[in-house]
Amino acid sequence: MVSRDLARFVRHAFFPAARVHVLFPRRAMQAITQAVHGAERLHGGEIRVAIEGTLDWPELLRGVTPRQRAVELFSLLRVWDTEHNDGVLIYLLLAEHAVEIVCDRGLTSKVAPAQWQSVCQDMEEQLRAGRHLEAVLRGIAGLTTLLAEHAPNLGGATRNELPDSPVVVKR
């Protein structure tokens, strides 16, 4: 356990904050924005992407998991604040190649946790292979497939209640 915690601290300590912008330059961020915008035309959900390089030392010392941080950001970014409770957050913690998907209560009974997890695992494989933009684009595509099936856009109009652009969480 101690060696795993030490390895986690080392990964975070040696992940430079500026690396997030190297891995996701302006063109990549624009591609993500366009992918979210296009995806939301195909289903009734609202997708938000949050990218974080590392956790703060106090969070690491408290043992905050990527899942716990994703849930916190789900709240802070107000992904829950949609008319149909159909917001979905894709969270990347780059120092750990971790991906978490947090969905609002309007989707929890419609999509099985294993389906969300499958999208996360595919994204994590892409991250480990160094294909960061591809990871996010595949994640958006995976969510689009799930949401088109389980939360179709019945009215035909796009609400766009949440920003389509990804957010880089700065520390």
C-alpha positions as CSV (number, residue, x, y, z in Angstrom):
1,M,0.0,0.0,0.0
2,V,2.8,2.4,0.9
3,S,4.6,1.8,-2.4
4,R,1.4,2.4,-4.4
5,D,0.8,5.7,-2.5
6,L,4.4,6.7,-3.1
7,A,4.1,5.9,-6.8
8,R,1.0,8.0,-6.9
9,F,2.8,11.0,-5.3
10,V,5.7,10.6,-7.7
11,R,3.4,10.6,-10.7
12,H,1.7,13.8,-9.6
13,A,5.0,15.5,-8.5
14,F,6.6,15.0,-11.8
15,F,3.7,15.9,-14.0
16,P,4.2,19.6,-15.0
17,A,1.1,21.7,-15.0
18,A,2.0,23.1,-18.5
19,R,1.9,19.6,-19.9
20,V,-1.9,19.7,-20.0
21,H,-1.6,22.4,-22.7
22,V,1.0,20.4,-24.6
23,L,-1.2,17.3,-24.6
24,F,-4.3,19.4,-25.4
25,P,-3.3,22.4,-27.5
26,R,-5.8,24.9,-28.8
27,R,-6.6,22.8,-31.9
28,A,-7.3,19.7,-29.8
29,M,-9.6,21.8,-27.5
30,Q,-11.4,23.1,-30.6
31,A,-11.8,19.5,-31.9
32,I,-13.3,18.5,-28.5
33,T,-15.7,21.4,-28.5
34,Q,-16.9,20.5,-32.0
35,A,-17.3,16.9,-31.1
36,V,-19.4,17.7,-28.0
37,H,-21.5,20.2,-30.1
38,G,-22.1,17.6,-32.8
39,A,-22.8,14.8,-30.4
40,E,-25.4,16.7,-28.5
41,R,-27.4,17.0,-31.7
42,L,-27.8,13.2,-31.8
43,H,-29.2,12.7,-28.3
44,G,-31.0,14.4,-25.4
45,G,-28.0,14.5,-23.0
46,E,-25.6,17.3,-22.1
47,I,-21.8,16.4,-22.1
48,R,-19.1,18.3,-20.3
49,V,-15.4,17.5,-20.4
50,A,-13.0,18.4,-17.6
51,I,-9.2,17.8,-17.9
52,E,-6.9,18.0,-14.9
53,G,-3.2,17.4,-14.8
54,T,-2.7,16.5,-11.1
55,L,-4.4,16.7,-7.7
56,D,-3.1,19.0,-5.0
57,W,-0.9,17.6,-2.3
58,P,-3.6,17.9,0.4
59,E,-5.9,15.9,-1.8
60,L,-3.3,13.3,-2.4
61,L,-2.6,13.1,1.4
62,R,-6.3,12.6,2.1
63,G,-6.4,9.8,-0.5
64,V,-8.9,11.6,-2.8
65,T,-9.6,9.2,-5.7
66,P,-10.2,10.2,-9.3
67,R,-13.9,9.3,-8.8
68,Q,-14.2,11.5,-5.8
69,R,-12.6,14.4,-7.7
70,A,-14.9,13.8,-10.7
71,V,-18.0,13.9,-8.4
72,E,-16.7,17.2,-6.9
73,L,-16.2,18.7,-10.3
74,F,-19.6,17.5,-11.5
75,S,-21.0,19.7,-8.8
76,L,-18.6,22.7,-9.2
77,L,-19.2,22.8,-13.0
78,R,-23.0,22.5,-12.4
79,V,-23.3,19.5,-14.7
80,W,-26.3,18.5,-12.6
81,D,-28.1,21.7,-13.5
82,T,-30.0,20.7,-16.6
83,E,-33.7,20.7,-17.2
84,H,-33.9,16.9,-17.7
85,N,-31.2,15.9,-15.3
86,D,-29.2,14.4,-18.2
87,G,-25.8,16.0,-17.7
88,V,-22.7,13.8,-18.1
89,L,-19.2,14.7,-17.1
90,I,-16.1,13.1,-18.6
91,Y,-13.2,13.7,-16.3
92,L,-9.6,13.0,-17.1
93,L,-6.8,13.0,-14.4
94,L,-3.8,12.9,-16.7
95,A,-1.1,12.1,-14.0
96,E,-2.9,8.8,-13.4
97,H,-4.3,8.2,-16.9
98,A,-7.6,7.9,-15.1
99,V,-11.0,8.6,-16.6
100,E,-14.3,8.9,-14.8
101,I,-17.8,9.4,-16.1
102,V,-20.3,10.9,-13.8
103,C,-23.9,11.2,-14.9
104,D,-26.9,12.9,-13.5
105,R,-29.9,11.2,-11.8
106,G,-32.0,11.3,-15.0
107,L,-29.5,8.8,-16.6
108,T,-28.5,6.6,-13.7
109,S,-31.4,4.2,-14.1
110,K,-31.2,4.1,-17.9
111,V,-27.6,3.3,-18.5
112,A,-25.9,0.4,-16.6
113,P,-22.7,1.3,-14.7
114,A,-20.8,-1.3,-16.8
115,Q,-21.6,0.6,-20.0
116,W,-20.1,3.8,-18.6
117,Q,-17.1,1.9,-17.3
118,S,-16.6,0.4,-20.8
119,V,-16.2,3.9,-22.2
120,C,-13.8,4.8,-19.4
121,Q,-11.6,1.8,-20.0
122,D,-11.4,2.5,-23.8
123,M,-10.4,6.1,-23.0
124,E,-7.8,5.0,-20.4
125,E,-6.2,2.6,-23.0
126,Q,-5.9,5.5,-25.4
127,L,-4.4,7.7,-22.7
128,R,-1.8,5.1,-21.8
129,A,-0.9,4.8,-25.5
130,G,-0.3,8.6,-25.6
131,R,-3.4,9.3,-27.8
132,H,-4.9,12.0,-25.6
133,L,-7.2,13.7,-28.1
134,E,-8.3,10.3,-29.5
135,A,-9.2,9.2,-26.0
136,V,-11.5,12.1,-25.5
137,L,-13.0,11.9,-29.0
138,R,-13.7,8.2,-28.5
139,G,-15.2,8.9,-25.1
140,I,-17.6,11.4,-26.6
141,A,-18.5,9.0,-29.4
142,G,-19.1,6.2,-26.8
143,L,-21.3,8.5,-24.8
144,T,-23.2,9.5,-27.9
145,T,-24.0,5.9,-28.7
146,L,-25.2,5.3,-25.1
147,L,-27.2,8.5,-24.9
148,A,-28.8,8.1,-28.3
149,E,-30.1,4.8,-27.2
150,H,-31.1,5.6,-23.6
151,A,-31.7,9.4,-23.8
152,P,-32.8,10.2,-27.3
153,N,-33.5,13.7,-28.4
154,L,-37.3,13.5,-28.6
155,G,-38.0,17.1,-29.4
156,G,-35.5,17.5,-32.2
157,A,-34.2,20.8,-30.8
158,T,-30.8,21.1,-29.1
159,R,-31.0,22.7,-25.7
160,N,-27.2,23.2,-25.2
161,E,-27.6,24.0,-21.5
162,L,-23.9,23.5,-20.7
163,P,-20.8,24.8,-22.4
164,D,-19.5,22.5,-25.1
165,S,-15.9,23.6,-24.6
166,P,-13.7,21.4,-22.3
167,V,-12.5,22.9,-19.1
168,V,-8.9,22.6,-17.9
169,V,-8.9,22.5,-14.1
170,K,-6.1,24.8,-13.0
171,R,-4.4,24.4,-9.7
